[in-house]
Amino acid sequence: MAKTFYLTTAGTMGSGKTTVANLIAKHLKFHLLLEQFGKNQFLPRFYKNMPRWAFHSQTFYLMEKITQMLETNKLLKKTSIVQDTVIYQDVMSYAKAQFILGNMDEAEFTLYTKIYASFVNRLPKPDLIIYLKAPLEILLARVKQRPQSVEKNQKVSYLKILDTLNQEWIKRQPKEKVLFIDAFKYNFVVDGKHINHLIDKIKEKLKTFK
């Protein structure tokens, strides 16, 4: 059987993770795994009262991602996969940011990381993380343009914390497992040349894993 690959996107809010994951699925015929934002009933409550609901919201996402990745083990036996946002980012960035901001206390964050630690060794590790980089001002502008999104009112200070945490954990990943993309230089939504450039870079990287 031909080798299957597990790819995932990463980057700060507004960097284009979902867009790129969709493009990879379309052009490389990979099975697409999307984040289930709409199912998180705690998210609207979180944005109204962050200290009250941060732990609930983050734990919901964590368990959804764990469930998704346990299924990925089965899928990888027959098809390649691209996932919208790697689980490491949920833990090392989004959840940790809530702890830094005081929206999750030490007991909550400890329990959260304990749940993650109890599953992590059973989860597949990505062959390639596609990390999308963009300046904070561009990220903020993109988030504010999102229609009917609870995220659109995010402040630059919050995005700065997320971006700093993202840069910290991605530096700890093996270099050969990460493909950095300057997302602000490309328009992957409408420009075919930019899309082809992205797909070609991914194909070239995947050749090194065969």
C-alpha positions in Angstrom: 0.0 0.0 0.0 1.2 3.5 -0.8 2.4 5.6 2.1 -0.2 7.9 3.6 0.5 11.3 5.1 -0.8 13.2 8.0 -0.6 17.0 7.5 -1.9 19.7 9.7 -2.1 23.5 9.6 -1.0 25.9 12.4 -0.7 29.6 13.0 -2.3 32.4 14.9 -6.0 33.3 14.5 -6.5 34.9 11.1 -3.5 33.3 9.4 -5.6 31.2 7.0 -5.4 27.7 8.5 -8.8 26.6 7.4 -8.4 28.0 3.9 -5.1 26.2 3.4 -6.4 23.0 4.9 -9.3 23.1 2.4 -6.9 23.8 -0.5 -4.7 20.9 0.4 -7.7 18.6 0.6 -8.9 19.7 -2.8 -5.7 19.7 -4.7 -3.9 16.7 -3.1 -7.1 14.7 -2.6 -6.5 14.4 1.1 -9.2 13.6 3.6 -10.1 16.9 5.4 -10.6 17.2 9.1 -12.1 20.5 10.2 -12.4 22.0 13.7 -16.0 21.9 15.0 -16.5 25.5 16.1 -20.2 25.4 15.7 -20.7 22.6 18.1 -19.1 24.4 21.1 -22.0 25.7 23.1 -19.6 27.2 25.6 -17.9 29.5 23.1 -20.6 32.3 23.1 -20.6 32.1 26.9 -16.8 32.3 27.0 -16.8 35.6 25.0 -19.3 37.0 27.4 -17.6 35.8 30.6 -14.1 34.5 30.0 -13.1 33.5 33.6 -16.3 31.6 34.1 -16.2 29.6 30.8 -12.6 29.4 29.6 -11.9 26.0 31.1 -15.2 24.6 29.7 -14.6 25.9 26.2 -11.0 24.9 26.0 -11.7 21.4 27.3 -14.5 21.0 24.8 -12.1 21.7 22.0 -9.5 19.4 23.5 -11.8 16.5 23.7 -13.2 17.1 20.2 -9.6 17.2 18.8 -8.6 14.0 20.8 -11.7 12.2 19.5 -10.9 13.4 16.0 -7.3 12.2 16.2 -8.1 8.8 17.6 -10.3 8.3 14.4 -7.3 9.6 12.4 -5.3 6.5 13.4 -7.9 4.4 11.5 -8.2 6.8 8.5 -4.4 6.8 8.0 -4.5 3.1 7.2 -6.3 3.9 3.9 -5.9 7.6 3.1 -3.8 10.7 3.6 -5.2 13.4 5.9 -5.0 17.2 6.3 -6.2 18.6 9.6 -7.3 22.2 10.4 -5.1 23.2 13.3 -2.8 20.8 15.1 -3.7 19.7 18.7 -0.4 21.1 20.0 -1.7 24.6 19.3 -4.8 24.0 21.3 -2.7 23.1 24.3 0.4 25.3 23.9 -1.3 28.4 22.6 -5.0 28.8 23.2 -5.4 27.1 26.5 -2.0 28.5 27.8 -3.1 32.0 26.8 -6.2 31.7 29.0 -4.0 30.6 31.9 -1.7 33.6 31.3 -4.7 36.0 31.1 -6.1 34.6 34.3 -9.2 33.1 32.7 -8.1 29.7 33.8 -6.7 29.2 37.2 -3.8 26.9 38.1 -6.1 24.0 39.1 -8.1 24.2 35.9 -5.0 24.5 33.7 -3.3 21.6 35.5 -6.4 19.4 35.0 -6.6 20.5 31.3 -3.0 19.5 30.7 -3.4 16.2 32.6 -6.3 15.3 30.3 -4.1 16.0 27.3 -1.2 14.0 28.8 -3.3 11.0 29.3 -4.1 10.8 25.6 -1.1 12.2 23.8 0.9 9.0 23.4 -2.1 7.4 21.7 -2.4 10.1 19.1 -0.7 10.1 15.7 2.1 12.7 15.1 1.9 14.8 12.0 4.3 14.2 9.2 4.2 17.8 8.4 3.0 21.0 10.1 2.2 23.8 7.7 2.8 26.9 9.8 1.3 30.1 8.4 3.0 33.4 9.4 1.6 36.9 9.2 2.2 40.3 11.0 -0.2 41.0 13.9 -1.8 44.0 12.1 -2.8 41.7 9.2 -4.1 39.0 11.5 -6.2 41.5 13.4 -7.6 43.0 10.2 -8.6 39.6 8.9 -10.3 38.6 12.2 -12.3 41.8 12.2 -13.5 41.1 8.6 -15.1 37.8 9.6 -18.8 38.0 9.2 -20.9 37.0 12.3 -17.9 35.7 14.2 -17.6 35.9 18.0 -13.9 36.2 17.4 -14.1 39.4 15.4 -13.8 41.7 18.5 -10.5 40.3 19.6 -7.9 42.8 20.7 -4.4 43.0 19.4 -3.0 42.3 22.9 -4.7 38.9 22.8 -3.5 38.1 19.3 0.0 39.1 20.4 -0.1 36.6 23.3 -1.3 33.8 21.0 1.3 34.7 18.3 4.1 34.7 20.9 3.0 31.3 22.3 2.7 29.9 18.8 6.2 30.9 17.9 7.5 29.4 21.1 6.1 25.9 20.6 6.7 25.8 16.8 10.4 26.4 17.5 10.5 23.3 19.6 9.2 21.1 16.7 11.7 19.2 14.5 12.7 21.5 11.6 12.1 18.8 9.1 8.5 18.4 10.3 7.6 22.1 9.7 6.9 24.0 6.5 6.8 27.8 7.1 4.6 29.8 4.8 4.5 33.7 4.7 0.7 33.8 4.5 0.6 37.6 4.2 2.4 37.4 0.8 -0.2 35.3 -0.9 -3.9 35.4 -1.7 -4.9 31.7 -1.5 -8.6 32.6 -1.9 -8.5 33.9 -5.5 -5.0 33.7 -7.0 -4.4 30.4 -8.8 -0.6 31.1 -9.1 -0.3 31.5 -5.3 -2.3 28.3 -4.8 -0.1 26.4 -7.2 3.0 27.7 -5.4 1.7 26.5 -2.1 0.8 23.0 -3.4 4.2 22.7 -5.1 6.0 23.5 -1.9 4.0 20.9 0.0 4.6 18.3 -2.7 8.3 19.0 -2.6 8.4 18.7 1.2 6.5 15.4 1.1 9.0 13.8 -1.3 11.6 13.9 1.6 9.4 11.6 3.6 9.2 8.8 1.1 
